């Protein structure tokens, strides 16, 4: 459960014009919960041993799975939700710097929740790798050392145990060679 075994500390005030950002964070949480429910439902329907279990056995197995696998994840998300609600309540008094600090803390907490489930960010900078990155645009450079390098992250990518869940959307640099036409 990580750092979420304790009561959340107040994130500080958040300006009122942050409702869009808070709504995006809430939408992300809602999506994670929906994906978790869908994965559980799929596992329940595909379990071959389910045909030999009594309804009471199946109920007990569901409770154990819930307590061990889903409850820690849900508790972490609920604490994150509480932090978002606190930030929303104090939204009229803070500066943009306070907002950035609050959002940085929330982002770090989401990454910890994901890490607790074995989900990691894909390589953010360095050489472009088509298995991990999706190019959104290309910047021309003259330095050969910068050819096919990631220069900006548009949207982070994530993987679990070597399986890419979502590719990172990136801007890469490309050396324009003689005779090549710009894209």
Beta strands, then each sheet from edge to edge (+ up, - down):
strand 1: 119-121
strand 2: 126-127
strand 3: 133-141
strand 4: 149-155
strand 5: 158-160
strand 6: 163-166
strand 7: 168-175
sheet 1: 1+ 5- 6+
sheet 2: 2+ 4- 7+ 3+
end
